[in-house]
Amino acid sequence: MSGQAAGLPGHFGLDIPYMDLIGLEPEHLETDLVRTRLPYAAALRNSRGDVHGGALMSALDFTLSAAGRSHDPLNVGMATIDMNTHFMEPGQGDLLIEARCLRRGKTLAFCEGEVRRADGTLVAKAAATFKIIPLRAGGD
């Protein structure tokens, strides 16, 4: 089920202008599994013409955190405590980001994910720990 199909506007229920700015598109949300897409855009290029590592890390951070809150996306927010990223290949063309929540406790979620090119080439892998934050009525 996609974020839109689940009745979740924006980025799986959240308004995140920065994700709009980089063009990240939410694609799929289910408990503990999230997919997003980062379409290639000239504004995201590094000096070699590949997608900048910072853009990749931003897309990973959001997608990983969405997996962490996927069990209750409208009532839970996440704060990144730690994120470790490994880059394997240049980010070229449209990129698919997939993340899973490996374990979720009362206050922490542990997630991992990867970025792949359209042809399946692994571009980057990341693991992150998030603090789970209950959202307040009216926003956080």
Secondary structure, DSSP 8 states (H G I E B T S, - for coil): --TTTTT--TBTTB--HHHHHHT-EEEEEETTEEEEEE---GGGB-TTSSB-HHHHHHHHHHHHHHHHTTTSTTTEEEEEEEEEEEE-S-B-SSEEEEEEEEEE-SSEEEEEEEEEETT--EEEEEEEEEEEEE--TT--
